């Protein structure tokens, strides 16, 4: 069973992922990977020597084409799943971004983005992403959209 936990902070070296709940014009931005038929929140792995905020900015650009945006941290999260990292707890930073301007086309593994006021029916990570949105909502960061 996948377990998601939330923290106010964690040691920087523990943060391996950045996930960004993104909006534009008061609607959510979700992305679809070229190799999947599901939708996800932008995010990804931290590169060697990269600050976690820079991971978030890079992933937001790569996965949505966001050129101009405001971004802020929401909280630290962790995921423990039996089928991931040998069941060890892995940590990431959850961010919230308001995108002002997008690049004309995507240049990554993302096939397309969807700007919507509804959550996807098919999540790439259904045991994780809804929990991240729920926590951000509790902290006042998430739009009121149709579930």
Residue, then its C-alpha position, 0 to 999 in steps of 0.5 A: x500500500x502506498x503511503x503519502x505523508x506531509x512535513x513542514x520541512x526536511x533536510x535538503x539532501x533528502x529532497x529527490x523530487x519536485x512536484x508542481x500544482x500549476x494553474x493558469x487563468x484560474x484553471x489547472x494545468x495537467x500534462x500527458x507523457x508521450x508513453x502513457x494514456x494518463x494525466x499527471x501533475x508536472x514534476x520530476x527528479x532532482x538533478x545532481x547539484x541542483x537546488x530543489x526550487x530550480x528542479x521545480x522551475x525546470x520541470x515546470x518549463x519542460x513539462x508545460x512550456x511555462x515561460x513566465x510564472x510565480x512559484x512558491x513552496x507548499x510543503x515537503x511530502x514523502x511517499x512510501x510504496x512497496x514497489x518503489x525504492x525498495x519500500x523506503x520513504x522518498x521525499x520531495x517538495x510540493x510547489x504551487x505555480x501560477x503560469x502567466x505565459x507558455x511557450x508555443x510548443x513543448x520540447x520534452x517527453x510530454x505529448x500535451x498539456x490540458x488546461x481545465x477546471x476538472x481533475x483527470x479521470x485517469x491519473x498516472x499516480x492515482x495513489x499519490x497525486x490526489x493526496x498532494x492536491x488534497x493537502x495543498x487545498x488544506x493549506x489554501x493553495x488549490x482552486x475549487x474545481x469539479x472533482 
